[in-house]
Amino acid sequence: MDRTRIVRGVLISIILGLLFFFLNQTQSTYTTTELLLRSILVAIVFAILYFVVFTLLSHDTRKRIYGPPLLIGIILGILVGQWLAHALVGLAIGVAIGLIVGAIRQRFFKE
């Protein structure tokens, strides 16, 4: 994995975790410790998704194989998540479905 991709992913994850903490600090009913743990969890999940997705999409052939299923999976996951009132769960399910469909497509389109 590229060093720049790792550094960029870690920096974006830290910024996202801090934003999540400060934006929810005034509005949430959670204690500071719970909110801090949730912010760390958000940053870790984002970093994992960032590394997985951008590692998969680092080559042109993989972009063609994984790109459309990921996009469609994320959109459908968000819609289902909104319908179930859990958008983040829907997003995670959409990413997982997109990765699974991409892996199946990669098996069929081996070059």
Jmol script that loads the backbone (N, CA, C; Angstrom):
load data "model"
ATOM      1  N   MET A   1       0.842  -1.164   0.000  1.00  0.00           N
ATOM      2  CA  MET A   1       0.000   0.000   0.000  1.00  0.00           C
ATOM      3  C   MET A   1       0.893   1.235   0.000  1.00  0.00           C
ATOM      4  N   ASP A   2       0.469   2.262  -0.709  1.00  0.00           N
ATOM      5  CA  ASP A   2       1.223   3.507  -0.774  1.00  0.00           C
ATOM      6  C   ASP A   2       1.308   4.176   0.591  1.00  0.00           C
ATOM      7  N   ARG A   3       2.464   4.762   0.849  1.00  0.00           N
ATOM      8  CA  ARG A   3       2.632   5.503   2.096  1.00  0.00           C
ATOM      9  C   ARG A   3       1.736   6.739   2.101  1.00  0.00           C
ATOM     10  N   THR A   4       1.595   7.392   0.959  1.00  0.00           N
ATOM     11  CA  THR A   4       0.746   8.586   0.901  1.00  0.00           C
ATOM     12  C   THR A   4      -0.714   8.233   1.163  1.00  0.00           C
ATOM     13  N   ARG A   5      -1.154   7.070   0.676  1.00  0.00           N
ATOM     14  CA  ARG A   5      -2.537   6.650   0.911  1.00  0.00           C
ATOM     15  C   ARG A   5      -2.767   6.389   2.399  1.00  0.00           C
ATOM     16  N   ILE A   6      -1.783   5.805   3.058  1.00  0.00           N
ATOM     17  CA  ILE A   6      -1.907   5.531   4.495  1.00  0.00           C
ATOM     18  C   ILE A   6      -1.968   6.835   5.282  1.00  0.00           C
ATOM     19  N   VAL A   7      -1.055   7.747   4.978  1.00  0.00           N
ATOM     20  CA  VAL A   7      -1.022   9.026   5.693  1.00  0.00           C
ATOM     21  C   VAL A   7      -2.309   9.809   5.451  1.00  0.00           C
ATOM     22  N   ARG A   8      -2.753   9.853   4.203  1.00  0.00           N
ATOM     23  CA  ARG A   8      -3.982  10.573   3.870  1.00  0.00           C
ATOM     24  C   ARG A   8      -5.184   9.954   4.583  1.00  0.00           C
ATOM     25  N   GLY A   9      -5.262   8.637   4.613  1.00  0.00           N
ATOM     26  CA  GLY A   9      -6.369   7.959   5.284  1.00  0.00           C
ATOM     27  C   GLY A   9      -6.387   8.211   6.778  1.00  0.00           C
ATOM     28  N   VAL A  10      -5.212   8.180   7.395  1.00  0.00           N
ATOM     29  CA  VAL A  10      -5.134   8.426   8.836  1.00  0.00           C
ATOM     30  C   VAL A  10      -5.513   9.872   9.151  1.00  0.00           C
ATOM     31  N   LEU A  11      -5.015  10.821   8.371  1.00  0.00           N
ATOM     32  CA  LEU A  11      -5.345  12.232   8.619  1.00  0.00           C
ATOM     33  C   LEU A  11      -6.837  12.502   8.447  1.00  0.00           C
ATOM     34  N   ILE A  12      -7.416  11.988   7.388  1.00  0.00           N
ATOM     35  CA  ILE A  12      -8.847  12.197   7.162  1.00  0.00           C
ATOM     36  C   ILE A  12      -9.660  11.533   8.270  1.00  0.00           C
ATOM     37  N   SER A  13      -9.241  10.364   8.725  1.00  0.00           N
ATOM     38  CA  SER A  13      -9.948   9.669   9.805  1.00  0.00           C
ATOM     39  C   SER A  13      -9.888  10.457  11.107  1.00  0.00           C
ATOM     40  N   ILE A  14      -8.728  11.014  11.412  1.00  0.00           N
ATOM     41  CA  ILE A  14      -8.597  11.817  12.632  1.00  0.00           C
ATOM     42  C   ILE A  14      -9.471  13.061  12.549  1.00  0.00           C
ATOM     43  N   ILE A  15      -9.447  13.731  11.420  1.00  0.00           N
ATOM     44  CA  ILE A  15     -10.279  14.926  11.247  1.00  0.00           C
ATOM     45  C   ILE A  15     -11.757  14.569  11.359  1.00  0.00           C
ATOM     46  N   LEU A  16     -12.167  13.459  10.733  1.00  0.00           N
ATOM     47  CA  LEU A  16     -13.560  13.031  10.814  1.00  0.00           C
ATOM     48  C   LEU A  16     -13.952  12.697  12.250  1.00  0.00           C
ATOM     49  N   GLY A  17     -13.084  12.008  12.975  1.00  0.00           N
ATOM     50  CA  GLY A  17     -13.369  11.686  14.373  1.00  0.00           C
ATOM     51  C   GLY A  17     -13.509  12.933  15.237  1.00  0.00           C
ATOM     52  N   LEU A  18     -12.622  13.903  15.024  1.00  0.00           N
ATOM     53  CA  LEU A  18     -12.712  15.156  15.785  1.00  0.00           C
ATOM     54  C   LEU A  18     -13.977  15.930  15.445  1.00  0.00           C
ATOM     55  N   LEU A  19     -14.311  16.007  14.158  1.00  0.00           N
ATOM     56  CA  LEU A  19     -15.545  16.685  13.758  1.00  0.00           C
ATOM     57  C   LEU A  19     -16.766  15.999  14.358  1.00  0.00           C
ATOM     58  N   PHE A  20     -16.785  14.682  14.313  1.00  0.00           N
ATOM     59  CA  PHE A  20     -17.894  13.926  14.889  1.00  0.00           C
ATOM     60  C   PHE A  20     -18.035  14.233  16.375  1.00  0.00           C
ATOM     61  N   PHE A  21     -16.914  14.271  17.080  1.00  0.00           N
ATOM     62  CA  PHE A  21     -16.944  14.540  18.514  1.00  0.00           C
ATOM     63  C   PHE A  21     -17.462  15.941  18.804  1.00  0.00           C
ATOM     64  N   PHE A  22     -16.891  16.947  18.142  1.00  0.00           N
ATOM     65  CA  PHE A  22     -17.265  18.323  18.456  1.00  0.00           C
ATOM     66  C   PHE A  22     -18.679  18.671  17.998  1.00  0.00           C
ATOM     67  N   LEU A  23     -19.116  18.120  16.882  1.00  0.00           N
ATOM     68  CA  LEU A  23     -20.478  18.403  16.428  1.00  0.00           C
ATOM     69  C   LEU A  23     -21.526  17.730  17.305  1.00  0.00           C
ATOM     70  N   ASN A  24     -21.204  16.584  17.861  1.00  0.00           N
ATOM     71  CA  ASN A  24     -22.167  15.871  18.693  1.00  0.00           C
ATOM     72  C   ASN A  24     -22.050  16.198  20.173  1.00  0.00           C
ATOM     73  N   GLN A  25     -21.018  16.908  20.560  1.00  0.00           N
ATOM     74  CA  GLN A  25     -20.806  17.207  21.971  1.00  0.00           C
ATOM     75  C   GLN A  25     -21.924  18.085  22.525  1.00  0.00           C
ATOM     76  N   THR A  26     -22.380  19.039  21.766  1.00  0.00           N
ATOM     77  CA  THR A  26     -23.407  19.947  22.260  1.00  0.00           C
ATOM     78  C   THR A  26     -24.813  19.377  22.116  1.00  0.00           C
ATOM     79  N   GLN A  27     -25.008  18.443  21.199  1.00  0.00           N
ATOM     80  CA  GLN A  27     -26.358  17.976  20.909  1.00  0.00           C
ATOM     81  C   GLN A  27     -26.693  16.621  21.515  1.00  0.00           C
ATOM     82  N   SER A  28     -25.711  15.849  21.901  1.00  0.00           N
ATOM     83  CA  SER A  28     -25.997  14.485  22.348  1.00  0.00           C
ATOM     84  C   SER A  28     -26.225  14.429  23.851  1.00  0.00           C
ATOM     85  N   THR A  29     -26.874  13.356  24.267  1.00  0.00           N
ATOM     86  CA  THR A  29     -27.117  13.140  25.689  1.00  0.00           C
ATOM     87  C   THR A  29     -26.116  12.153  26.279  1.00  0.00           C
ATOM     88  N   TYR A  30     -25.149  11.726  25.485  1.00  0.00           N
ATOM     89  CA  TYR A  30     -24.141  10.784  25.955  1.00  0.00           C
ATOM     90  C   TYR A  30     -23.112  11.503  26.813  1.00  0.00           C
ATOM     91  N   THR A  31     -22.450  10.738  27.675  1.00  0.00           N
ATOM     92  CA  THR A  31     -21.359  11.309  28.457  1.00  0.00           C
ATOM     93  C   THR A  31     -20.169  11.547  27.529  1.00  0.00           C
ATOM     94  N   THR A  32     -19.221  12.304  28.011  1.00  0.00           N
ATOM     95  CA  THR A  32     -18.050  12.627  27.197  1.00  0.00           C
ATOM     96  C   THR A  32     -17.257  11.374  26.850  1.00  0.00           C
ATOM     97  N   THR A  33     -17.165  10.443  27.784  1.00  0.00           N
ATOM     98  CA  THR A  33     -16.422   9.204  27.523  1.00  0.00           C
ATOM     99  C   THR A  33     -17.095   8.381  26.434  1.00  0.00           C
ATOM    100  N   GLU A  34     -18.418   8.235  26.514  1.00  0.00           N
ATOM    101  CA  GLU A  34     -19.140   7.481  25.486  1.00  0.00           C
ATOM    102  C   GLU A  34     -19.000   8.143  24.128  1.00  0.00           C
ATOM    103  N   LEU A  35     -19.106   9.459  24.110  1.00  0.00           N
ATOM    104  CA  LEU A  35     -18.989  10.188  22.851  1.00  0.00           C
ATOM    105  C   LEU A  35     -17.582  10.079  22.278  1.00  0.00           C
ATOM    106  N   LEU A  36     -16.583  10.099  23.142  1.00  0.00           N
ATOM    107  CA  LEU A  36     -15.201   9.931  22.692  1.00  0.00           C
ATOM    108  C   LEU A  36     -14.989   8.540  22.094  1.00  0.00           C
ATOM    109  N   LEU A  37     -15.533   7.512  22.739  1.00  0.00           N
ATOM    110  CA  LEU A  37     -15.421   6.153  22.204  1.00  0.00           C
ATOM    111  C   LEU A  37     -16.148   6.018  20.867  1.00  0.00           C
ATOM    112  N   ARG A  38     -17.309   6.638  20.749  1.00  0.00           N
ATOM    113  CA  ARG A  38     -18.038   6.609  19.476  1.00  0.00           C
ATOM    114  C   ARG A  38     -17.254   7.333  18.381  1.00  0.00           C
ATOM    115  N   SER A  39     -16.621   8.431  18.730  1.00  0.00           N
ATOM    116  CA  SER A  39     -15.822   9.173  17.753  1.00  0.00           C
ATOM    117  C   SER A  39     -14.629   8.352  17.287  1.00  0.00           C
ATOM    118  N   ILE A  40     -13.987   7.658  18.209  1.00  0.00           N
ATOM    119  CA  ILE A  40     -12.860   6.790  17.838  1.00  0.00           C
ATOM    120  C   ILE A  40     -13.344   5.661  16.945  1.00  0.00           C
ATOM    121  N   LEU A  41     -14.503   5.099  17.262  1.00  0.00           N
ATOM    122  CA  LEU A  41     -15.066   4.026  16.445  1.00  0.00           C
ATOM    123  C   LEU A  41     -15.387   4.518  15.036  1.00  0.00           C
ATOM    124  N   VAL A  42     -15.949   5.713  14.921  1.00  0.00           N
ATOM    125  CA  VAL A  42     -16.233   6.286  13.600  1.00  0.00           C
ATOM    126  C   VAL A  42     -14.941   6.457  12.811  1.00  0.00           C
ATOM    127  N   ALA A  43     -13.903   6.961  13.455  1.00  0.00           N
ATOM    128  CA  ALA A  43     -12.622   7.170  12.771  1.00  0.00           C
ATOM    129  C   ALA A  43     -12.010   5.846  12.319  1.00  0.00           C
ATOM    130  N   ILE A  44     -12.087   4.818  13.150  1.00  0.00           N
ATOM    131  CA  ILE A  44     -11.515   3.513  12.790  1.00  0.00           C
ATOM    132  C   ILE A  44     -12.279   2.884  11.635  1.00  0.00           C
ATOM    133  N   VAL A  45     -13.607   2.917  11.700  1.00  0.00           N
ATOM    134  CA  VAL A  45     -14.419   2.343  10.617  1.00  0.00           C
ATOM    135  C   VAL A  45     -14.165   3.083   9.315  1.00  0.00           C
ATOM    136  N   PHE A  46     -14.081   4.411   9.370  1.00  0.00           N
ATOM    137  CA  PHE A  46     -13.811   5.169   8.152  1.00  0.00           C
ATOM    138  C   PHE A  46     -12.439   4.820   7.591  1.00  0.00           C
ATOM    139  N   ALA A  47     -11.440   4.690   8.456  1.00  0.00           N
ATOM    140  CA  ALA A  47     -10.090   4.360   7.984  1.00  0.00           C
ATOM    141  C   ALA A  47     -10.065   2.993   7.309  1.00  0.00           C
ATOM    142  N   ILE A  48     -10.737   2.014   7.894  1.00  0.00           N
ATOM    143  CA  ILE A  48     -10.779   0.679   7.293  1.00  0.00           C
ATOM    144  C   ILE A  48     -11.460   0.727   5.934  1.00  0.00           C
ATOM    145  N   LEU A  49     -12.605   1.398   5.857  1.00  0.00           N
ATOM    146  CA  LEU A  49     -13.299   1.515   4.569  1.00  0.00           C
ATOM    147  C   LEU A  49     -12.451   2.267   3.547  1.00  0.00           C
ATOM    148  N   TYR A  50     -11.774   3.312   3.981  1.00  0.00           N
ATOM    149  CA  TYR A  50     -10.922   4.094   3.087  1.00  0.00           C
ATOM    150  C   TYR A  50      -9.805   3.234   2.515  1.00  0.00           C
ATOM    151  N   PHE A  51      -9.132   2.479   3.385  1.00  0.00           N
ATOM    152  CA  PHE A  51      -8.026   1.639   2.917  1.00  0.00           C
ATOM    153  C   PHE A  51      -8.513   0.541   1.987  1.00  0.00           C
ATOM    154  N   VAL A  52      -9.612  -0.107   2.328  1.00  0.00           N
ATOM    155  CA  VAL A  52     -10.128  -1.204   1.498  1.00  0.00           C
ATOM    156  C   VAL A  52     -10.556  -0.694   0.134  1.00  0.00           C
ATOM    157  N   VAL A  53     -11.348   0.359   0.121  1.00  0.00           N
ATOM    158  CA  VAL A  53     -11.889   0.854  -1.151  1.00  0.00           C
ATOM    159  C   VAL A  53     -10.787   1.410  -2.041  1.00  0.00           C
ATOM    160  N   PHE A  54      -9.905   2.225  -1.504  1.00  0.00           N
ATOM    161  CA  PHE A  54      -8.886   2.826  -2.359  1.00  0.00           C
ATOM    162  C   PHE A  54      -7.765   1.862  -2.724  1.00  0.00           C
ATOM    163  N   THR A  55      -7.580   0.808  -1.948  1.00  0.00           N
ATOM    164  CA  THR A  55      -6.641  -0.231  -2.360  1.00  0.00           C
ATOM    165  C   THR A  55      -7.232  -1.034  -3.509  1.00  0.00           C
ATOM    166  N   LEU A  56      -8.522  -1.340  -3.420  1.00  0.00           N
ATOM    167  CA  LEU A  56      -9.177  -2.072  -4.505  1.00  0.00           C
ATOM    168  C   LEU A  56      -9.230  -1.258  -5.794  1.00  0.00           C
ATOM    169  N   LEU A  57      -9.439   0.031  -5.667  1.00  0.00           N
ATOM    170  CA  LEU A  57      -9.615   0.871  -6.850  1.00  0.00           C
ATOM    171  C   LEU A  57      -8.316   1.511  -7.320  1.00  0.00           C
ATOM    172  N   SER A  58      -7.180   0.922  -6.989  1.00  0.00           N
ATOM    173  CA  SER A  58      -5.906   1.525  -7.362  1.00  0.00           C
ATOM    174  C   SER A  58      -5.490   1.205  -8.796  1.00  0.00           C
ATOM    175  N   HIS A  59      -6.093   0.218  -9.431  1.00  0.00           N
ATOM    176  CA  HIS A  59      -5.764  -0.138 -10.812  1.00  0.00           C
ATOM    177  C   HIS A  59      -6.978   0.096 -11.707  1.00  0.00           C
ATOM    178  N   ASP A  60      -6.725   0.385 -12.981  1.00  0.00           N
ATOM    179  CA  ASP A  60      -7.821   0.685 -13.900  1.00  0.00           C
ATOM    180  C   ASP A  60      -8.777  -0.484 -14.083  1.00  0.00           C
ATOM    181  N   THR A  61      -8.244  -1.698 -14.170  1.00  0.00           N
ATOM    182  CA  THR A  61      -9.140  -2.845 -14.358  1.00  0.00           C
ATOM    183  C   THR A  61     -10.018  -3.057 -13.134  1.00  0.00           C
ATOM    184  N   ARG A  62      -9.460  -2.855 -11.961  1.00  0.00           N
ATOM    185  CA  ARG A  62     -10.271  -2.993 -10.747  1.00  0.00           C
ATOM    186  C   ARG A  62     -11.305  -1.881 -10.636  1.00  0.00           C
ATOM    187  N   LYS A  63     -10.969  -0.689 -11.125  1.00  0.00           N
ATOM    188  CA  LYS A  63     -11.947   0.399 -11.107  1.00  0.00           C
ATOM    189  C   LYS A  63     -13.165   0.036 -11.937  1.00  0.00           C
ATOM    190  N   ARG A  64     -12.919  -0.597 -13.091  1.00  0.00           N
ATOM    191  CA  ARG A  64     -14.044  -0.997 -13.941  1.00  0.00           C
ATOM    192  C   ARG A  64     -14.839  -2.140 -13.333  1.00  0.00           C
ATOM    193  N   ILE A  65     -14.167  -3.025 -12.621  1.00  0.00           N
ATOM    194  CA  ILE A  65     -14.858  -4.182 -12.051  1.00  0.00           C
ATOM    195  C   ILE A  65     -15.586  -3.817 -10.751  1.00  0.00           C
ATOM    196  N   TYR A  66     -14.932  -3.085  -9.855  1.00  0.00           N
ATOM    197  CA  TYR A  66     -15.514  -2.786  -8.549  1.00  0.00           C
ATOM    198  C   TYR A  66     -16.288  -1.467  -8.509  1.00  0.00           C
ATOM    199  N   GLY A  67     -16.029  -0.549  -9.410  1.00  0.00           N
ATOM    200  CA  GLY A  67     -16.649   0.769  -9.354  1.00  0.00           C
ATOM    201  C   GLY A  67     -18.163   0.770  -9.413  1.00  0.00           C
ATOM    202  N   PRO A  68     -18.757   0.246 -10.500  1.00  0.00           N
ATOM    203  CA  PRO A  68     -20.226   0.269 -10.587  1.00  0.00           C
ATOM    204  C   PRO A  68     -20.937  -0.504  -9.472  1.00  0.00           C
ATOM    205  N   PRO A  69     -20.487  -1.718  -9.112  1.00  0.00           N
ATOM    206  CA  PRO A  69     -21.186  -2.392  -8.011  1.00  0.00           C
ATOM    207  C   PRO A  69     -21.083  -1.644  -6.682  1.00  0.00           C
ATOM    208  N   LEU A  70     -19.927  -1.018  -6.424  1.00  0.00           N
ATOM    209  CA  LEU A  70     -19.799  -0.241  -5.189  1.00  0.00           C
ATOM    210  C   LEU A  70     -20.745   0.952  -5.194  1.00  0.00           C
ATOM    211  N   LEU A  71     -20.804   1.648  -6.303  1.00  0.00           N
ATOM    212  CA  LEU A  71     -21.679   2.811  -6.400  1.00  0.00           C
ATOM    213  C   LEU A  71     -23.140   2.420  -6.226  1.00  0.00           C
ATOM    214  N   ILE A  72     -23.561   1.397  -6.941  1.00  0.00           N
ATOM    215  CA  ILE A  72     -24.952   0.947  -6.842  1.00  0.00           C
ATOM    216  C   ILE A  72     -25.237   0.398  -5.446  1.00  0.00           C
ATOM    217  N   GLY A  73     -24.300  -0.368  -4.891  1.00  0.00           N
ATOM    218  CA  GLY A  73     -24.489  -0.913  -3.550  1.00  0.00           C
ATOM    219  C   GLY A  73     -24.595   0.167  -2.493  1.00  0.00           C
ATOM    220  N   ILE A  74     -23.772   1.196  -2.598  1.00  0.00           N
ATOM    221  CA  ILE A  74     -23.821   2.284  -1.619  1.00  0.00           C
ATOM    222  C   ILE A  74     -25.133   3.047  -1.726  1.00  0.00           C
ATOM    223  N   ILE A  75     -25.564   3.346  -2.935  1.00  0.00           N
ATOM    224  CA  ILE A  75     -26.827   4.076  -3.114  1.00  0.00           C
ATOM    225  C   ILE A  75     -27.998   3.257  -2.579  1.00  0.00           C
ATOM    226  N   LEU A  76     -28.066   1.982  -2.950  1.00  0.00           N
ATOM    227  CA  LEU A  76     -29.151   1.133  -2.452  1.00  0.00           C
ATOM    228  C   LEU A  76     -29.062   0.944  -0.940  1.00  0.00           C
ATOM    229  N   GLY A  77     -27.850   0.824  -0.422  1.00  0.00           N
ATOM    230  CA  GLY A  77     -27.678   0.687   1.024  1.00  0.00           C
ATOM    231  C   GLY A  77     -28.153   1.913   1.779  1.00  0.00           C
ATOM    232  N   ILE A  78     -27.862   3.092   1.262  1.00  0.00           N
ATOM    233  CA  ILE A  78     -28.328   4.319   1.911  1.00  0.00           C
ATOM    234  C   ILE A  78     -29.848   4.400   1.869  1.00  0.00           C
ATOM    235  N   LEU A  79     -30.443   4.051   0.725  1.00  0.00           N
ATOM    236  CA  LEU A  79     -31.906   4.081   0.622  1.00  0.00           C
ATOM    237  C   LEU A  79     -32.556   3.098   1.591  1.00  0.00           C
ATOM    238  N   VAL A  80     -32.030   1.896   1.659  1.00  0.00           N
ATOM    239  CA  VAL A  80     -32.569   0.902   2.595  1.00  0.00           C
ATOM    240  C   VAL A  80     -32.330   1.352   4.034  1.00  0.00           C
ATOM    241  N   GLY A  81     -31.168   1.929   4.300  1.00  0.00           N
ATOM    242  CA  GLY A  81     -30.875   2.427   5.638  1.00  0.00           C
ATOM    243  C   GLY A  81     -31.812   3.544   6.063  1.00  0.00           C
ATOM    244  N   GLN A  82     -32.152   4.429   5.149  1.00  0.00           N
ATOM    245  CA  GLN A  82     -33.114   5.489   5.456  1.00  0.00           C
ATOM    246  C   GLN A  82     -34.497   4.905   5.713  1.00  0.00           C
ATOM    247  N   TRP A  83     -34.836   3.894   4.949  1.00  0.00           N
ATOM    248  CA  TRP A  83     -36.131   3.247   5.121  1.00  0.00           C
ATOM    249  C   TRP A  83     -36.217   2.557   6.481  1.00  0.00           C
ATOM    250  N   LEU A  84     -35.098   1.982   6.932  1.00  0.00           N
ATOM    251  CA  LEU A  84     -35.053   1.305   8.226  1.00  0.00           C
ATOM    252  C   LEU A  84     -34.667   2.242   9.370  1.00  0.00           C
ATOM    253  N   ALA A  85     -34.392   3.507   9.070  1.00  0.00           N
ATOM    254  CA  ALA A  85     -33.992   4.529  10.045  1.00  0.00           C
ATOM    255  C   ALA A  85     -32.605   4.263  10.631  1.00  0.00           C
ATOM    256  N   HIS A  86     -31.751   3.569   9.893  1.00  0.00           N
ATOM    257  CA  HIS A  86     -30.360   3.334  10.297  1.00  0.00           C
ATOM    258  C   HIS A  86     -29.480   3.499   9.062  1.00  0.00           C
ATOM    259  N   ALA A  87     -29.175   4.739   8.723  1.00  0.00           N
ATOM    260  CA  ALA A  87     -28.454   5.022   7.481  1.00  0.00           C
ATOM    261  C   ALA A  87     -27.048   4.431   7.476  1.00  0.00           C
ATOM    262  N   LEU A  88     -26.352   4.469   8.586  1.00  0.00           N
ATOM    263  CA  LEU A  88     -24.984   3.946   8.616  1.00  0.00           C
ATOM    264  C   LEU A  88     -24.947   2.433   8.456  1.00  0.00           C
ATOM    265  N   VAL A  89     -25.923   1.754   9.025  1.00  0.00           N
ATOM    266  CA  VAL A  89     -26.003   0.301   8.844  1.00  0.00           C
ATOM    267  C   VAL A  89     -26.274  -0.012   7.378  1.00  0.00           C
ATOM    268  N   GLY A  90     -27.179   0.748   6.779  1.00  0.00           N
ATOM    269  CA  GLY A  90     -27.463   0.567   5.354  1.00  0.00           C
ATOM    270  C   GLY A  90     -26.247   0.841   4.495  1.00  0.00           C
ATOM    271  N   LEU A  91     -25.483   1.857   4.849  1.00  0.00           N
ATOM    272  CA  LEU A  91     -24.266   2.174   4.103  1.00  0.00           C
ATOM    273  C   LEU A  91     -23.254   1.041   4.208  1.00  0.00           C
ATOM    274  N   ALA A  92     -23.071   0.506   5.397  1.00  0.00           N
ATOM    275  CA  ALA A  92     -22.134  -0.614   5.574  1.00  0.00           C
ATOM    276  C   ALA A  92     -22.591  -1.840   4.794  1.00  0.00           C
ATOM    277  N   ILE A  93     -23.883  -2.105   4.814  1.00  0.00           N
ATOM    278  CA  ILE A  93     -24.417  -3.235   4.044  1.00  0.00           C
ATOM    279  C   ILE A  93     -24.220  -2.994   2.556  1.00  0.00           C
ATOM    280  N   GLY A  94     -24.442  -1.764   2.105  1.00  0.00           N
ATOM    281  CA  GLY A  94     -24.242  -1.438   0.692  1.00  0.00           C
ATOM    282  C   GLY A  94     -22.804  -1.611   0.248  1.00  0.00           C
ATOM    283  N   VAL A  95     -21.862  -1.182   1.078  1.00  0.00           N
ATOM    284  CA  VAL A  95     -20.442  -1.360   0.747  1.00  0.00           C
ATOM    285  C   VAL A  95     -20.097  -2.844   0.702  1.00  0.00           C
ATOM    286  N   ALA A  96     -20.598  -3.601   1.677  1.00  0.00           N
ATOM    287  CA  ALA A  96     -20.318  -5.043   1.699  1.00  0.00           C
ATOM    288  C   ALA A  96     -20.889  -5.732   0.464  1.00  0.00           C
ATOM    289  N   ILE A  97     -22.107  -5.394   0.096  1.00  0.00           N
ATOM    290  CA  ILE A  97     -22.715  -5.993  -1.095  1.00  0.00           C
ATOM    291  C   ILE A  97     -21.941  -5.594  -2.344  1.00  0.00           C
ATOM    292  N   GLY A  98     -21.531  -4.333  -2.430  1.00  0.00           N
ATOM    293  CA  GLY A  98     -20.742  -3.885  -3.577  1.00  0.00           C
ATOM    294  C   GLY A  98     -19.419  -4.618  -3.692  1.00  0.00           C
ATOM    295  N   LEU A  99     -18.754  -4.841  -2.564  1.00  0.00           N
ATOM    296  CA  LEU A  99     -17.486  -5.575  -2.583  1.00  0.00           C
ATOM    297  C   LEU A  99     -17.688  -7.039  -2.968  1.00  0.00           C
ATOM    298  N   ILE A 100     -18.765  -7.641  -2.479  1.00  0.00           N
ATOM    299  CA  ILE A 100     -19.045  -9.040  -2.822  1.00  0.00           C
ATOM    300  C   ILE A 100     -19.357  -9.178  -4.304  1.00  0.00           C
ATOM    301  N   VAL A 101     -20.202  -8.291  -4.828  1.00  0.00           N
ATOM    302  CA  VAL A 101     -20.529  -8.341  -6.259  1.00  0.00           C
ATOM    303  C   VAL A 101     -19.279  -8.072  -7.097  1.00  0.00           C
ATOM    304  N   GLY A 102     -18.439  -7.141  -6.667  1.00  0.00           N
ATOM    305  CA  GLY A 102     -17.189  -6.878  -7.378  1.00  0.00           C
ATOM    306  C   GLY A 102     -16.264  -8.079  -7.377  1.00  0.00           C
ATOM    307  N   ALA A 103     -16.194  -8.781  -6.250  1.00  0.00           N
ATOM    308  CA  ALA A 103     -15.355  -9.984  -6.186  1.00  0.00           C
ATOM    309  C   ALA A 103     -15.887 -11.074  -7.112  1.00  0.00           C
ATOM    310  N   ILE A 104     -17.200 -11.207  -7.178  1.00  0.00           N
ATOM    311  CA  ILE A 104     -17.798 -12.187  -8.096  1.00  0.00           C
ATOM    312  C   ILE A 104     -17.505 -11.796  -9.541  1.00  0.00           C
ATOM    313  N   ARG A 105     -17.639 -10.518  -9.855  1.00  0.00           N
ATOM    314  CA  ARG A 105     -17.334 -10.055 -11.218  1.00  0.00           C
ATOM    315  C   ARG A 105     -15.867 -10.270 -11.561  1.00  0.00           C
ATOM    316  N   GLN A 106     -14.983 -10.067 -10.593  1.00  0.00           N
ATOM    317  CA  GLN A 106     -13.555 -10.254 -10.848  1.00  0.00           C
ATOM    318  C   GLN A 106     -13.249 -11.717 -11.154  1.00  0.00           C
ATOM    319  N   ARG A 107     -13.949 -12.632 -10.502  1.00  0.00           N
ATOM    320  CA  ARG A 107     -13.751 -14.053 -10.799  1.00  0.00           C
ATOM    321  C   ARG A 107     -14.171 -14.383 -12.222  1.00  0.00           C
ATOM    322  N   PHE A 108     -15.247 -13.767 -12.703  1.00  0.00           N
ATOM    323  CA  PHE A 108     -15.736 -14.051 -14.050  1.00  0.00           C
ATOM    324  C   PHE A 108     -14.923 -13.357 -15.128  1.00  0.00           C
ATOM    325  N   PHE A 109     -14.353 -12.199 -14.822  1.00  0.00           N
ATOM    326  CA  PHE A 109     -13.628 -11.421 -15.829  1.00  0.00           C
ATOM    327  C   PHE A 109     -12.125 -11.474 -15.632  1.00  0.00           C
ATOM    328  N   LYS A 110     -11.592 -12.598 -15.227  1.00  0.00           N
ATOM    329  CA  LYS A 110     -10.136 -12.710 -15.058  1.00  0.00           C
ATOM    330  C   LYS A 110      -9.452 -12.500 -16.392  1.00  0.00           C
ATOM    331  N   GLU A 111      -8.370 -11.751 -16.330  1.00  0.00           N
ATOM    332  CA  GLU A 111      -7.646 -11.448 -17.572  1.00  0.00           C
ATOM    333  C   GLU A 111      -6.341 -12.190 -17.625  1.00  0.00           C
TER     334      GLU A 111
END
end "model"
wireframe off; spacefill off
backbone 0.3
color backbone group
